[in-house]
Amino acid sequence: MAAKIVCVVGPTACGKTTLGVLLAKKFSGEVVSADSMQIYRGMTVGTAAPTAAEMDGVPHHMIAVADPAEQWSAARYAREAIAVVDDILSRGKLPILVGGTGLWLDAVVRGRDFAPGAAGGQVRRQLQTRLEREGIAPLLEELRQVDPEAAARLHPADEKRILRALEVYAETGETISAHNARTAALPPRYDAVWIGLQFADRADMRALIDRRVDAMAAAGLLEEVRALVRSGVPRESTALQAIGYKELLDVGEDGQGLEAALEEVKLRSRQYAKRQLTWLRRNPDIHWITWGKERDFARALQVSTEILAAAGVC
């Protein structure tokens, strides 16, 4: 039987970190971050990575494990995180995945085998050269000949995924559609109990996000961005394209443009939270806990305990 784990999910600023720690303390667990930006070192403020005080003595994993100049895929995260989860289980502890990056969470729970291929590989470079020379239309037609299902599913503007589908076929001889169908049919690696946090009124979520951005600014977000740039992290790196970082790259040394940049961070954070909810609501296994005006963590812990008890976790 698949080992049981817990996943605490939800949009940004909904309280996942706090509930994850409360559950870990109650059920002898350890937290595994499933946040695509908390993996990077030197990005504590802008990613709202938990502080030592917020961790409250609970071991946290997959935080600040990558150089911000690196680019991590869901496949790489899954490989690293699965090793961590298996180690936690081997020590008789309960793994608690906490985060809002839905694809990465799904990759760990399912133990997904991602199709081979690398964005910087020879095949991808050749395809990229063709794209620049010929445009996307001939490449999409080529994909239609070998993988009509993928070609029908992908929008012509989705150049990245069109190249990825052609790359997989060129490197493996198997279409990405066939690969995905085969892996989707496999049983999940873990028996996950999903707990989701959300606000009853989106306006309350948006207000909390705005307050969080203000708190990040007060905690030194601009200096964190500048420190990353000074350390040599490329402006076009994945890390510096994250919300809260990209918007502040062009703020003047005198702070000129900071107020407008922070307003942009708030807007993009609210938009991201909406996308997170859209992704998560596709999962029918999530037990949702809905906040009112305020986040009631005592109640959330009680409800979560009842959910875990019913699932046989405790």
C-alpha positions in Angstrom: 0.0 0.0 0.0 1.1 3.5 -0.7 2.4 5.4 2.3 0.2 8.2 3.6 1.4 11.8 3.4 -0.4 15.2 3.9 -0.6 18.0 1.4 -1.5 21.5 2.7 -2.3 23.7 -0.3 -4.0 27.0 -1.2 -3.2 30.3 -2.8 -0.5 32.7 -1.7 -1.0 34.3 1.8 -3.7 31.9 2.9 -1.8 30.5 5.9 -0.3 27.2 4.6 2.9 27.7 6.5 1.2 28.1 9.9 -1.2 25.2 9.4 1.7 22.9 8.2 3.7 23.6 11.3 0.7 23.1 13.6 0.0 19.7 12.0 3.7 18.7 12.1 3.8 19.5 15.8 0.7 17.5 16.5 1.4 14.5 14.4 5.2 14.2 14.6 5.7 15.4 11.1 8.2 17.3 9.0 7.4 19.9 6.4 8.5 19.7 2.8 8.1 22.9 0.9 6.4 22.7 -2.5 7.0 26.3 -3.6 8.8 26.8 -6.8 10.7 29.9 -5.6 11.4 29.0 -2.0 14.0 26.5 -3.3 16.3 29.4 -4.1 18.9 30.7 -1.6 18.8 34.4 -0.8 15.1 34.8 -1.6 13.6 34.7 1.9 11.7 38.0 1.9 10.1 37.9 -1.5 9.0 34.2 -1.3 7.7 34.5 2.2 9.9 31.5 3.2 9.3 30.6 6.8 11.6 32.1 9.4 13.1 30.1 12.2 10.4 31.5 14.5 7.7 30.4 12.2 9.2 26.9 11.8 8.9 26.6 15.6 11.3 23.8 15.8 9.7 21.7 13.0 12.2 20.5 10.4 11.6 22.0 7.0 13.0 20.7 3.7 13.4 21.9 0.1 13.9 25.5 1.2 17.0 27.4 0.0 18.5 24.3 -1.7 19.3 25.9 -5.1 21.5 28.6 -6.5 19.3 31.4 -7.8 21.1 31.2 -11.1 19.9 27.7 -11.6 16.6 26.7 -13.3 14.7 23.9 -11.7 12.0 21.9 -13.5 9.1 20.0 -11.9 11.0 16.8 -12.8 14.1 17.9 -10.9 12.0 19.1 -7.9 10.1 15.8 -7.8 13.3 13.7 -7.8 14.8 15.7 -4.9 11.5 16.0 -2.9 10.6 12.3 -3.3 14.0 11.3 -1.8 13.3 13.7 1.2 9.7 12.3 1.6 11.0 8.7 1.6 13.6 9.6 4.2 11.0 11.1 6.5 8.8 8.1 6.1 11.8 5.8 6.9 12.2 7.5 10.2 8.6 7.0 11.2 7.6 10.6 10.7 4.7 12.1 8.7 5.7 14.1 5.6 3.6 17.2 5.2 4.0 18.9 1.8 3.2 22.6 2.0 2.9 24.9 -0.9 0.9 26.3 -3.8 2.9 25.1 -6.9 0.3 22.6 -8.1 2.3 20.9 -10.8 5.2 20.2 -8.4 2.8 18.8 -5.7 1.2 16.5 -8.3 4.6 15.4 -9.6 5.6 14.2 -6.1 2.3 12.6 -5.1 2.0 10.7 -8.4 5.7 10.0 -8.6 5.5 11.1 -12.2 8.0 9.9 -14.7 8.6 13.0 -16.8 9.5 12.5 -20.5 13.2 12.9 -21.2 14.6 16.1 -22.8 16.3 19.2 -21.7 15.7 22.8 -22.6 19.5 23.3 -23.2 20.0 20.1 -25.1 21.1 19.7 -28.7 17.6 18.8 -30.0 16.1 21.8 -28.3 18.7 24.1 -29.7 18.1 22.8 -33.2 14.3 23.3 -32.8 14.9 26.8 -31.4 17.0 27.7 -34.4 14.3 26.4 -36.7 11.7 28.4 -34.8 13.6 31.6 -35.3 14.2 30.9 -39.0 10.9 29.4 -40.0 8.3 30.4 -37.5 6.0 28.1 -35.5 3.7 27.0 -38.3 6.0 24.4 -39.9 6.9 23.0 -36.5 3.3 22.7 -35.5 2.5 20.9 -38.7 5.4 18.6 -38.1 4.0 17.8 -34.7 0.6 17.2 -36.2 2.1 14.5 -38.4 3.6 12.6 -35.4 1.4 13.5 -32.5 -2.0 14.9 -33.7 -3.4 14.8 -30.2 -0.8 17.1 -28.9 -1.0 19.4 -32.0 -4.8 19.7 -31.5 -4.4 20.5 -27.8 -1.7 23.1 -28.1 -2.3 26.7 -29.2 0.0 28.0 -31.9 1.2 30.7 -29.5 2.4 28.0 -27.0 5.8 27.7 -28.7 7.5 26.3 -25.6 5.2 23.2 -25.4 5.2 22.7 -29.1 9.0 22.5 -29.0 8.9 20.3 -26.0 6.5 17.8 -27.7 8.8 17.6 -30.8 11.8 17.3 -28.6 10.4 14.3 -26.7 9.5 12.5 -29.9 12.9 13.2 -31.5 14.8 11.9 -28.4 12.6 8.9 -27.4 10.5 7.9 -30.4 7.5 8.1 -28.2 5.0 11.0 -28.4 4.5 13.1 -25.4 0.7 12.2 -25.6 1.5 8.5 -25.3 4.0 9.1 -22.5 1.5 11.1 -20.5 -1.3 8.6 -21.0 1.0 5.8 -19.9 2.2 7.5 -16.8 -1.3 8.8 -15.9 -2.5 5.2 -15.7 0.1 4.3 -13.0 -1.1 4.3 -9.4 0.1 7.3 -7.3 3.4 6.9 -5.4 1.8 8.2 -2.2 -1.6 8.1 -0.6 -2.1 11.8 -0.1 -4.6 13.5 2.2 -5.2 17.0 0.7 -6.2 19.9 2.9 -6.9 23.2 1.1 -7.2 26.7 2.5 -9.2 29.5 0.9 -11.2 32.6 1.7 -14.9 32.8 1.5 -14.6 36.3 0.1 -11.9 37.0 -2.5 -11.7 40.6 -1.3 -10.4 39.4 2.0 -7.7 37.4 0.2 -6.7 40.3 -1.9 -6.5 42.6 1.1 -4.2 40.1 2.9 -2.0 39.8 -0.2 -1.6 43.6 -0.3 -0.7 43.7 3.4 1.8 41.0 2.9 3.5 42.9 0.0 3.7 46.0 2.2 5.3 43.8 5.0 7.8 42.4 2.5 8.8 45.9 1.4 9.3 46.9 5.1 11.4 43.8 5.6 13.8 44.7 2.9 12.5 43.2 -0.4 14.2 45.8 -2.5 17.6 45.2 -0.9 17.1 41.5 -1.4 16.6 42.0 -5.1 19.6 44.2 -5.4 21.8 41.7 -3.4 20.9 39.0 -5.9 21.8 41.2 -8.9 25.1 42.2 -7.2 25.9 38.6 -6.6 25.8 37.9 -10.4 22.4 36.3 -10.8 21.3 37.1 -14.4 18.3 39.4 -14.7 16.7 36.8 -17.1 17.1 33.9 -14.6 14.0 32.1 -13.4 14.6 33.3 -9.9 14.5 37.0 -10.9 11.5 36.5 -13.1 9.5 35.6 -9.9 6.7 37.9 -8.7 8.2 40.4 -6.3 11.6 40.4 -8.0 11.1 41.1 -11.6 9.0 44.2 -10.8 11.7 45.7 -8.6 14.7 45.2 -11.0 14.4 48.7 -12.5 13.8 50.7 -9.3 16.3 53.5 -9.2 19.1 53.8 -6.7 17.2 56.6 -5.1 14.0 54.5 -4.8 12.5 56.2 -7.8 9.6 54.0 -9.1 9.4 51.8 -6.0 5.8 52.7 -5.1 4.6 51.8 -8.6 6.6 48.6 -8.6 5.1 47.5 -5.4 1.6 48.1 -6.7 2.5 45.9 -9.7 3.7 43.2 -7.3 0.3 43.4 -5.5 -1.6 43.1 -8.8 0.5 40.2 -10.1 0.3 38.4 -6.7 -3.5 38.7 -6.7 -3.6 37.3 -10.3 -1.3 34.5 -9.3 -3.5 33.5 -6.3 -6.5 33.3 -8.7 -4.5 31.0 -11.0 -3.5 28.8 -8.1 -7.1 28.4 -7.0 -8.1 27.5 -10.6 -5.4 24.8 -10.7 -6.2 23.4 -7.2 -9.9 23.2 -7.7 -9.4 20.6 -10.4 -8.4 18.2 -7.7 -11.6 16.6 -6.3 -9.7 15.1 -3.4 -9.0 18.4 -1.6 -10.8 19.0 1.7 -11.3 22.7 1.7 -11.3 24.8 4.9 -12.8 28.2 4.2 -11.7 31.3 6.1 -14.1 34.1 7.1 -12.7 37.6 7.6 -9.9 36.3 9.8 -7.9 33.1 9.6 -8.9 30.8 12.6 -6.0 28.4 12.9 -7.4 26.7 16.0 -10.5 25.7 14.1 -8.4 24.8 11.0 -6.3 22.4 13.2 -9.4 20.8 14.6 -11.0 20.3 11.2 -7.7 19.0 9.8 -7.4 16.6 12.6 -10.8 15.2 11.9 -10.0 14.9 8.2 -6.7 13.0 9.0 -8.4 10.8 11.5 -11.1 9.8 8.9 -8.3 9.0 6.4 -6.5 6.8 8.9 -3.5 9.0 9.3 -3.8 9.3 13.0 
